[in-house]
């Protein structure tokens, strides 16, 4: 049972990685990334709302803190998706992914400021090791093939900060409310925010398209299932550990690309995956002990 929290976060990250591959397939078909994100969150919201209604008698008396932190989590998820896509448009996927996964740094710094955790060389080593693995995996070290702009860097760092925001939001919300309530409120705010940035005509066209099944799978896997296990997992571990363990997501996305989409990994990318997995394993053992 020692590994329950970290194990659930890893499972959520695996689901996120697979959903990233599904989203890549949809974008190759010409669908707008914001529309894809909206449907991912909307399907998740429907799942959580049904769950909330089925357990309505157990979810009465929602506290003010639950409302506030759930809304913060929803804003964080919406910001993470939105800034991530802006960073991709302004620079590249490699730069955007690398900057977004600076989230553990933000989480650790905030944890230090709020005195939730103590600064240790081990934690800084884990952060540095994971970021090194991300850089190797995404190829962000190759400056000749990557275009970088100030907007891309700013948006990428904002995606990482938003990632940290929803980690703290869910962590605090789960301490005051039950998962059905927390997730329903968070994803309702998520859908409300992204609705204003979405092409309404394209969003409506999804309902009559042959790709509707992929959208539903993306929502169930990338939001409904993943955030259910994530919220339960983060209640059993610290925000910093959760943010670092969730870095298994780019590894899963890369494997999905190789096995399903037909992408290829070079030796350096495989080395990056190994660095991430070894670091997460060491962190998990340390956490359990």
QUICOR-V697574 format. One line per field, one symbol per residue. burial: # if it has 24 or more other C-alpha atoms within 12 Angstrom, else .. Layout:
# QUICOR-V697574
burial = ???
This chain:
# QUICOR-V697574
burial = ..#.######################....###################.##.........#...############################################.#...........##.##.############.......#...########################################.###.......#..#....#..############################################...........#########.######..#..
